[in-house]
C-alpha cells in the first residue's frame, strides 16, 4: 500500500491566506485541517466547497489531495481529472496531470495478478513515510521513489524553462524598442541627440526580467522541496 505522505505528488496546502481578523472561509478551514493532517475533516470541508463552487480548481485539487492521503485512489484520480477541466493555472495543471498519470500506472499495476512489490506492502512503510523494507539496502529504488525524484526534477526544469522564457522575452522587447522606439535621448557615445531606446530604459527592462526570473526559480525550488522523498525526511 502506498504511504500516506509519499503518494501525494505535492501539496499546495494553503493557496489563500487566512485573515487574522475575519472568520476563516470554509476553504481556509479545510486547508488548516489539511496542514494538521486531519485529512478526513479536510475532505468533508472541501466537498462542501466544491459543491458550492464546482469550478474552483483549487478546491478540486485540494479535495483530490485529501482522497490521495486517505488512500481513496479512484476518487483521487477522478478528482484530479475534474480539476483539469476547471482551467487551473499552469503549475496546478502540471501537478494534477502528473498525479493522474501516476495513479493510472499505480492502479493498473495493482490490478495485475502478480506478487505485490515490498515497497507497496503496508509493512514496508511507516506512518512517517520512512522506508523500512528489508529491500531498503538495494541499489534499485522503488518505482514510487523514482517517480518522486523525477517529479522534483521536472518542477525545477519547468521553473528554469519559465525563467529562460522571461529573459528571452526581455531581449525581444529590447530589440523591438531599439528598432521602433521613438524616445529622444542623448547618445552617451556620440553626444548627439537621437531616437530609439535610452540606455536607462534598457537596463530597467533587464533588471525587471532578472528579478522575475529569480522569483520563478525560487518558487520552483519551494514547490520541489515540498515533494517528500521516502527516507529523506
C-alpha positions, 0 to 999 in steps of 0.5 A: 500500500502506498504511504500516506505522505509519499503518494501525494505528488505535492501539496499546495496546502494553503493557496489563500491566506487566512485573515487574522481578523475575519472568520476563516472561509470554509476553504481556509478551514479545510486547508488548516485541517489539511496542514494538521493532517486531519485529512478526513475533516479536510475532505468533508470541508472541501466537498462542501466547497466544491459543491458550492463552487464546482469550478474552483480548481483549487478546491478540486485539487485540494479535495483530490489531495485529501482522497490521495492521503486517505488512500481513496485512489479512484476518487483521487484520480477522478478528482484530479481529472475534474480539476483539469477541466476547471482551467487551473493555472499552469503549475496546478495543471502540471501537478494534477496531470502528473498525479493522474498519470501516476495513479493510472500506472499505480492502479493498473499495476495493482490490478495485475495478478502478480506478487505485490512489490515490498515497497507497496506492502503496508509493512514496508512503510511507516506512518512517517513515510520512512522506508523500512523494507528489508529491500531498503539496502538495494541499489534499485529504488522503488518505482514510487521513489523514482517517480518522486525524484523525477517529479522534483526534477521536472518542477525545477526544469519547468521553473528554469524553462519559465525563467529562460522564457522571461529573459528571452522575452526581455531581449525581444522587447529590447530589440523591438524598442531599439528598432521602433522606439521613438524616445529622444535621448542623448547618445552617451557615445556620440553626444548627439541627440537621437531616437530609439531606446535610452540606455536607462530604459534598457537596463530597467527592462533587464533588471525587471526580467532578472528579478522575475526570473529569480522569483520563478526559480525560487518558487520552483525550488519551494514547490520541489522541496515540498515533494517528500522523498521516502527516507529523506525526511 
